[in-house]
Structure formats: C-alpha cells, structure tokens
Amino acid sequence: MTDSGPTKLSPWRRVVVKLSGEALMGQSSHGLDAPTLTRIAADLTSSAALGVEVAVVVGGGNFFRGIAGADKGIERARADSIGMLATVMNALALEYAIEKQGQSARALSAVPMPSLCEAYSRQAALHHLGKGRIAVLAGGTGNPFFTTDTGAALRGAELSCDLIMKATQVDGVYSADPKRDPTATRYEKLTHDEAIAKNLAVMDTAAFALARENKIPIIVFSIQHPGAIRAALEGKGKATFVSP
C-alpha cells in the first residue's frame, strides 16, 4: 500500500489506535491472553485491509502502571520508566500476533532497544506505514510523567493522522463511570473543548489538548467485541466522536 490518500473503503487515510495494556489481558488479572491478542491482531489486520495506514500506540497496564508504582513507593520517574518497558513487551507480542495473521508489522520503541526492536523516529514510522505495515509504537513518549494517551495524541500529530482511535472497555464517553454510576449517560458527539471542560476521564487533558491543537478528531469505542476497530473505522456500532 502506498500513501495515496483515502480509498472508497474508508474515509480515513491514516489512523493511530490507542490500545491499553489491559485490553490485551482478556479476563485475566494481568499479563497477556492469547485468544484476546489474536482477536485484536485480526481486527487490526482487517482494518489495514480497508486501505488505511494503521499505527498502534500500546499501553503497559497489564504488566505495570507508572502511577500505581509511584503509589507503592517507587519514585514517579522511575516507575514510569518501568511502565515504558511494559509497553515494549506488549508491542513485541502484538507485532508477532499481527504477523501470524499474514499482515506485515513493525514494532518501534521511543526508548531505544536495538537488540529487541527498531528505535522510533517519525521518518521510520512513516516509512513502514507507507509500505503497508502496521506500526506498533511502544515506549510512550519516551519520557516520564506523560501517559500513553498523550503519546497517542503526539504520534497522531507528528504522523499526520486523520483520526485518533481510543479503544476502551466501554462503548464511548460517558458523563460518569458507567460501571459505578448507573445513571451515567453516553455522549454521541463532543468537541475537544467540551471534553476538557467536563473533565471527562476517558483520556487525560494533555491528550485532548494536543488533539485539539492539531485538529485531530477522536473516536472512543469498546474493544470488547471482534471486529470493533474495523467497525469503528466504518462508522458502525456505538461510539463517541470527539471533534475539533
């Protein structure tokens, strides 16, 4: 696939998918769940088949969360560094799972680990996307104190993505946590300004602000079902669309 613009199969030319580490552990309490990993890899492969260039920013919460580590007495900068290592583990696993689907993929880390995967650079990521590979981006921003949500917004901006796809455990953005508040209502559409003003916690404020500054829309959807990423790309199923 070349960088030739939108196809008739999708209105989006290039997207970044934010995938949490928790999404990869299925019903387990931690680690990787093989069937879940296979399902998500198949979904990403199917999405790329639409003619869309796909980058994936993966979190590491199924192994280690920096904020949680800080709560346990590890200094925040060091805890975040451990969390970055967790994202690399997930990226390597996802890269392999995608390749098992017959789709070329390349893991790139913002924290250089040349013996394990390629170091991230904008030029390298664009090269792989232009070759039709799914770029699996690890290491967050490469710096502590920034979430992988912010990392996804940053990569979306610097890779000139048309859309940020936030894959969550629920089917959109709610007025409150629907697991805790049965009266919570789901938004069909929001603006970046509204999401920030309402302090909606589906992404952190820095991520929303970065997306707003670069005029990148965000779609928030559930990753719980097979084909969820492709369905969101095609405008199917429940989701919240956050526009500039």
Secondary structure by P-SEA (a helix, b strand, c coil): cccccccccccccbbbbbcccccccccccccccaaaaaaaaaaaaaaaacccbbbbbbbccccccaaaaaaacccaaaaaaaaaaaaaaaaaaaaaaaaaacbbbbbbbcccccccbbbbcaaaaaaaaaaccccccccccccccccaaaaaaaaaaaacccbbbbbccccccccccccccccbbbbccccaaaaaaaccccccaaaaaaaaaabbbbbbbbccccaaaaaaaacccbbbbbcc
